Every structure is written in C-alpha cells, then in structure tokens.
Amino acid sequence: MTTAPPPPPALSLSADEARRIALRAQGFLGAPDRRGGVRGVLRHLGAVQLDTISVLARSHELVPYARLGAVGRSAVEASYWSQNHAFEYWSHAACILPMEEWPHFAFRRRANKARGHRWHVLEDKHRSTKTVLDRLAAEGPLTSTELGGAKNGGEWFEWSETKIAVEWLLDIGEVVCTERRGWKRVYDLPGRAVPEALLHDALDDRECKRRLVALAGQSLGVGTRSDIADYHRLKGPDFDAVVEDAGLVPVEVEGWSRPAWADPSALATLPRGRHRTTLLSPFDSLVWERPRTERIFGFTHRLEAYVPKPRRIHGYFAMPLLAGGHLQGRVDPAREGTTLVARQLSLTTPKAARPMAEALREAATWVGCDTIRIDRASSATEAEAVTAELAAL
C-alpha cells in the first residue's frame, strides 16, 4: 500500500527555530512550572521512561530534576507513586504515564491479548492467572515477591510462573501498576486503582493512536514522522492513518530532509526565555531518538552501558550536558561516598567548561555529595578548565 504524500507545508522553520521549539516543548526553555512540580512535568512530557540503572539517581528521578532543579528525591517518588496519579505501562519503553491516559493504551492491551502470550509462556495460564487475581482481590496490592516470588530458582532471567502470570495480566490490563516499592512493581486490580471515569477500553484503536500522535506532537513541539511515531512506539502506518485528525500542522524545517509536523500551539508564540543548564539522563525524552538528536543538536549520543567496556568511548552512563540550548559535552558520573566522580568528561567547545562545572556542582549537591573529582577528560586542558571553574563557583 502506497503512503499518500503529506500536504505541502504552509510554514517554514529555520533549524534554530525548530531547536528552540523542541526545547520549549520538552520543558527546557523558559521558566519551569514549579507549581505543577513533578506531576506537571509528567503531564507535559506524557511519558517518563523507567530503567534499572542508578548512577546519580534512577532515570525517572533525573528527568524532573533536569527541568525543575534540585527537587527532593523523596518528593519525586511520592509525586509519581501516590494517590493513583500515574500508572506504569509500555509506551516508548516501560514508562510512567499520567493516569488520564489509561484509556488511550487500550489498543495496546487489546493487541497483547490477541497475541495470547508474552515472550515468557505460562505452563497453565488459567490456573496461574486466576491465582494471582484471587490473591490481589483478597489481599490488596502486592509485589511479585509477596505473590510468591519473581524467580524460579534458575538463571537470573528465568521468571517464576507467578511472575510471568502477573506480567501477562499487566500487559492485557487485568492488573495495573500504580506504585513501585523498593524498585519492585506493586500490582493491583484496575477496579481499585484506576478512577471509575477512566476505567474503560471503549476507545477504538484509531482514536487511541490519534490521541497518542497528538500527545507526542505536543511533547516534541516539532518532529518528523519517525520522531512522533517513536515517542509512544507506534508504527509509521499508524501515524499516517491518524495524523490529519491529530491536529498537527505540516511544516518544512531547514536542513531536515524529511517532512515534518508541528503542534499548532508551539507555533503560536516565539520560543524565548531562560535556558536550563543541566545534565541529562541518557533516557531523557529530549534525546530518546539518536537521529533526531543529531538532526536538532548536531550531537551524536549513544548509551554505552551495554557496550563492552573496552569499546566504550564516553563511558558507562554518559550524561549529555545541556547549556544555552545546545548539547555541549557529556560526563560519565559515579559516586564514591560523598564525592561525585567524573569518570570521563568531554566538551564540544572550551566555553562549555563553566556550564559543565555548574551542572556538576548542582548534581553533586542534589545527591548529597560535597566534593567533585575529575578522573579523566578528553584532554588535560579540558580537565584543568573544568577544575578551575569548579574552584571558582
């Protein structure tokens, strides 16, 4: 089936305008919404990715920190996991999602159910799932450990029948996760955890995907078909089928070789205001898609945590430095007691030494470190420059 070409763009954007629109849409340009706090950040972004890696902090903590500054870490967790404000489900990856979006993931729950199983296959689906649902109904929210254990006693990746069952029920929406406790998912029944007005799968697939395309457009400000579809892991044809109804506007962006669309509200006013200087999680939605990061910022970013150590270039958990609306370097951080260690550091310009020092100092204070040490940099000059700036702060 041939995809119809997009309508001719009615508006052209410079590369700089597109960059600023993207920064504002992601919460990095202009005054941060401190009244909305962490919950406001989640609603604004539409999804915050979860990941097991914890260096300075876990990624879902780093995302609001990058936008709001040194929010108390306990306050971050409470904002996500209290009052059934959010739920965890599969979006860009495993993500925290605003509870009001529960109905719009019905298409994914239905698709999972139609497939019949996840990558782990249950030995006795009826018995195992019934046991989990009965336990939750009788005892209230439980972790997989409380349900009977997550592992089967074999290799670390071999789940128990109970864990497979509860994850399958999560996939199809018969169980929901609205809390993590000690990094463990806490499972509950949707009838208890999801507000009654939202507890339905009444929306058809098209309406679900239309909503997610519209949300992704708002969260990105401007993007290509791939950018917008990838935000919630939709397929290109899904985007094609609903983009006209999603309210996005075709635009032409200087230097972009592919068609683009923008959120009309992002075009209504010129993006202006103060830029945030901060370190970004590699799982931050500003840098989710590598081709988009390269296209907008001219910056190649790759998570190397899963790259063999001898082949790493920038380090295990290299965090990009955002300053002045540009990505101006990166640092691979670690903590040793109350010392924040820059295991490896690099700058794109000598002028980035000051913002790198500021970002390191703020991050150190946030996680309770009172000393900063630079172990290695791309050059001795860079190490000396950042060290001097740290001393001057």
C-alpha positions in Angstrom: 0.0 0.0 0.0 1.5 3.4 -1.0 1.5 6.1 1.6 -0.1 9.3 0.5 2.4 12.2 0.5 1.8 14.8 3.2 0.2 18.1 2.1 2.5 20.9 1.2 3.8 22.7 4.3 2.2 26.1 5.0 5.1 27.2 7.1 8.9 27.0 7.0 11.0 27.0 10.2 14.7 27.7 10.5 16.8 25.0 12.1 17.3 27.3 15.1 13.5 27.9 15.4 12.9 24.1 15.4 15.6 23.6 18.0 14.0 26.2 20.3 10.5 24.8 19.8 11.7 21.3 20.7 13.5 22.7 23.8 10.4 24.6 25.0 8.1 21.6 24.3 10.3 19.4 26.5 10.4 21.9 29.3 14.0 23.3 28.9 13.3 26.8 27.6 11.5 29.4 29.7 10.6 29.4 33.4 10.0 25.9 34.8 6.5 25.1 36.0 7.4 24.8 39.7 3.7 24.9 40.7 3.0 21.9 38.7 6.1 20.2 40.0 6.9 16.6 39.1 3.3 15.8 38.2 3.3 18.8 35.9 6.5 17.5 34.2 4.9 14.1 33.7 1.7 15.6 32.2 3.8 17.8 30.0 6.0 15.1 28.7 3.3 12.4 28.5 5.7 9.6 29.5 8.8 9.3 31.7 11.0 6.2 31.0 12.0 3.8 33.7 15.3 2.0 33.8 17.1 -0.2 36.3 20.5 1.7 36.1 21.1 4.0 39.0 24.3 6.2 39.0 23.5 9.6 40.3 19.9 8.5 40.6 17.4 6.5 38.6 16.4 7.9 35.2 12.8 8.7 36.3 14.3 10.9 39.0 16.7 12.6 36.7 14.0 13.7 34.2 12.2 16.1 36.6 15.5 17.1 38.2 16.7 18.2 34.7 13.7 20.5 34.3 13.0 21.7 37.8 16.3 21.6 39.6 17.0 20.0 42.9 13.6 18.6 43.7 13.8 16.4 46.8 14.2 12.8 45.7 11.6 11.5 48.1 9.2 14.1 46.8 9.8 12.9 43.2 8.9 9.3 44.2 5.9 10.5 46.1 4.7 12.6 43.2 4.8 9.6 40.9 3.6 6.8 43.2 0.9 8.3 45.4 -2.9 9.0 45.0 -3.0 6.8 41.9 -1.8 9.8 39.9 0.1 7.7 37.4 0.5 4.1 36.1 3.3 2.1 34.6 2.9 0.6 31.2 4.6 0.1 27.8 4.9 3.3 25.9 8.3 4.4 24.5 9.6 1.6 26.8 8.5 0.8 30.3 7.2 4.3 31.3 5.4 6.2 34.0 2.3 7.6 32.4 -0.4 10.1 33.5 -3.4 8.2 34.8 -5.7 10.1 32.4 -4.1 8.3 29.5 -5.2 4.9 30.7 -8.0 4.7 28.1 -5.6 5.6 25.3 -3.5 2.5 25.7 -6.5 0.2 25.2 -5.3 -0.6 21.7 -2.0 -2.0 23.1 -3.8 -4.0 25.8 -6.0 -5.5 23.1 -3.1 -6.3 20.8 -1.3 -8.0 23.7 -4.4 -10.1 24.5 -4.9 -11.1 20.8 -1.3 -12.3 20.7 -2.1 -14.6 23.5 1.2 -14.6 25.4 4.4 -12.5 26.1 7.9 -13.8 25.5 7.5 -16.0 28.6 4.9 -18.7 28.1 2.8 -19.9 31.0 2.6 -23.6 31.7 -1.0 -23.3 33.0 -2.4 -19.9 32.1 -5.9 -20.3 33.6 -4.7 -21.6 36.9 -1.8 -19.2 37.3 -3.6 -16.0 36.3 -6.7 -17.0 38.5 -4.4 -17.5 41.5 -2.9 -14.0 41.0 -6.2 -12.3 40.6 -7.7 -14.1 43.6 -4.8 -13.1 45.8 -5.0 -9.4 44.7 -8.7 -9.4 45.3 -8.4 -10.8 48.7 -5.2 -9.2 50.0 -4.9 -5.9 48.1 -1.8 -4.6 46.2 1.1 -7.0 46.2 4.6 -7.2 44.8 5.7 -10.3 42.8 7.7 -11.4 45.9 4.6 -11.2 48.0 2.7 -13.1 45.4 5.1 -16.0 45.6 8.5 -14.9 44.2 9.7 -13.5 40.9 12.4 -16.1 40.1 12.1 -19.8 39.6 15.4 -20.7 41.2 17.3 -21.0 37.9 19.2 -18.3 36.0 18.6 -14.7 37.0 16.4 -14.1 33.9 14.2 -17.1 34.5 10.9 -15.9 35.9 8.6 -17.9 38.1 5.2 -18.9 36.9 3.7 -16.3 39.2 5.8 -13.5 37.8 5.0 -14.5 34.2 1.3 -14.6 35.1 1.2 -11.2 36.8 3.2 -9.5 34.0 0.9 -11.1 31.4 -2.1 -9.7 33.3 -0.3 -6.3 33.4 0.1 -6.5 29.6 -3.6 -7.1 29.0 -4.8 -4.6 31.6 -6.3 -7.0 34.1 -3.7 -5.9 36.6 -2.2 -2.4 36.9 0.9 -1.0 38.5 0.5 2.4 40.1 3.4 2.2 42.5 7.0 0.9 42.8 8.2 -0.1 46.3 12.0 -0.6 46.6 12.1 -0.7 42.8 9.6 -3.6 42.8 6.3 -3.2 40.9 3.3 -3.2 43.2 0.4 -4.9 41.3 -3.3 -4.1 41.9 -6.7 -4.6 40.3 -7.7 -1.8 37.9 -11.1 -1.5 39.6 -9.3 -0.3 42.8 -6.5 1.7 41.2 -8.0 3.4 38.1 -10.6 6.1 38.6 -14.0 4.9 37.5 -14.4 7.6 34.8 -11.2 6.3 33.2 -11.7 2.6 33.7 -12.8 1.5 30.3 -11.5 0.3 27.0 -14.2 1.9 25.0 -12.0 3.8 22.6 -11.2 2.1 19.3 -7.7 1.7 18.1 -7.8 4.6 15.7 -8.9 7.0 18.5 -6.2 5.7 20.8 -3.5 6.2 18.2 -4.8 9.6 17.2 -4.6 10.8 20.8 -1.0 9.4 21.2 0.1 11.1 18.0 -1.4 14.4 19.2 0.3 14.0 22.6 3.7 13.2 21.0 3.4 16.2 18.8 2.7 18.4 21.8 5.6 16.8 23.8 8.1 17.2 20.9 6.9 20.5 19.5 8.0 19.6 16.0 9.1 16.3 14.5 9.3 14.0 11.6 7.0 11.0 11.1 9.6 8.8 12.8 10.1 11.2 15.7 6.5 11.5 16.5 5.6 7.8 15.9 8.6 6.6 18.0 7.6 8.7 21.1 5.0 6.1 22.1 6.4 3.3 19.9 3.7 3.5 17.2 4.4 2.3 13.7 4.8 4.6 10.7 1.5 3.5 9.1 -0.3 4.2 12.5 1.0 7.8 12.2 -0.1 8.0 8.6 -3.6 6.9 9.4 -4.3 9.5 12.1 -2.0 12.5 11.6 -4.6 14.5 9.7 -7.0 14.1 12.6 -4.4 14.7 15.3 -4.3 18.4 14.7 -0.6 18.6 13.8 0.5 21.1 11.1 2.8 20.2 8.2 6.0 22.3 8.3 9.3 22.5 6.5 12.4 22.7 8.6 15.7 24.0 7.3 18.2 21.1 6.9 15.7 18.4 7.6 15.5 16.0 4.6 12.1 14.6 5.6 8.7 16.1 6.0 7.8 17.4 9.5 4.8 18.3 11.6 4.4 20.7 14.5 1.9 21.2 17.3 -0.1 24.4 16.4 0.3 25.8 20.0 4.1 25.5 19.6 3.9 27.8 16.5 1.6 30.4 18.2 4.4 32.2 20.0 8.1 32.5 19.5 10.1 30.3 21.9 12.1 32.5 24.3 13.2 32.7 27.8 16.0 31.3 30.0 17.8 28.1 29.0 18.3 25.4 31.6 21.9 24.2 32.3 21.8 20.6 33.4 22.9 17.0 32.9 20.5 14.8 31.0 19.7 11.2 31.6 20.5 9.1 28.5 16.9 8.0 28.8 15.5 11.6 28.8 12.9 12.1 26.1 14.8 15.1 24.7 17.4 12.6 23.4 15.4 9.4 23.0 15.9 9.1 19.3 19.5 9.3 18.1 18.8 10.6 14.6 16.6 13.4 16.0 19.3 14.4 18.5 21.8 14.6 15.7 19.5 16.5 13.4 18.5 19.1 16.0 21.7 19.4 18.1 24.4 18.1 15.8 25.3 15.8 18.7 25.8 12.1 18.5 24.6 10.4 21.6 24.8 6.7 22.5 24.2 4.9 25.7 27.2 2.7 26.2 26.1 0.8 29.4 25.5 -2.3 27.2 28.7 -1.9 25.2 31.7 -4.0 26.3 33.9 -1.7 28.5 37.0 -1.8 26.2 34.8 -0.4 23.3 33.2 2.4 25.3 34.1 5.9 24.1 32.4 8.2 26.5 31.7 5.8 29.5 29.0 3.6 31.1 26.3 6.2 31.7 27.5 9.3 29.8 25.1 12.2 30.6 24.8 14.9 27.9 25.4 18.5 29.1 22.6 20.9 28.0 23.6 24.5 28.2 22.5 27.6 26.3 20.0 25.4 24.4 22.8 23.2 23.0 24.3 19.9 23.9 27.9 21.0 24.8 29.5 17.9 26.2 29.0 14.9 28.4 30.2 13.3 31.6 30.1 9.7 32.9 29.4 10.2 36.6 29.8 8.0 39.7 29.5 8.4 43.4 32.1 7.4 46.0 30.8 8.3 49.4 30.2 12.0 49.3 32.4 12.5 46.2 30.9 12.9 42.8 33.4 11.4 40.4 33.5 12.5 36.7 35.0 9.2 35.4 35.2 10.6 31.9 34.4 14.1 30.6 34.4 15.8 27.3 33.3 19.2 25.9 32.3 20.3 22.5 33.7 23.8 23.0 36.1 25.4 25.5 33.3 27.7 26.5 31.4 24.7 28.0 33.8 24.4 30.9 31.8 26.8 33.0 28.4 25.3 32.4 29.8 21.8 32.9 31.2 22.9 36.3 27.8 24.4 37.2 25.9 21.3 36.2 28.3 19.1 38.1 28.0 21.2 41.2 24.2 21.3 41.1 24.1 17.5 40.6 26.5 16.9 43.4 24.5 19.0 45.8 21.3 17.2 44.8 22.6 13.7 45.5 24.3 14.7 48.8 27.9 15.0 47.6 30.2 17.8 48.8 33.3 17.1 46.6 33.8 16.7 42.9 36.7 14.9 41.3 37.6 14.6 37.6 39.3 11.3 36.9 39.6 11.7 33.1 38.8 14.1 30.3 39.3 14.2 26.6 42.3 16.4 27.2 44.3 17.7 30.1 43.2 21.2 29.1 39.5 20.3 29.5 40.1 18.8 32.9 42.1 21.8 34.0 39.4 24.2 32.7 36.5 22.5 34.5 38.5 22.1 37.7 39.3 25.8 37.7 35.7 26.7 37.1 34.6 24.3 40.0 37.0 26.1 42.3 35.6 29.5 41.3 32.0 28.6 42.0 
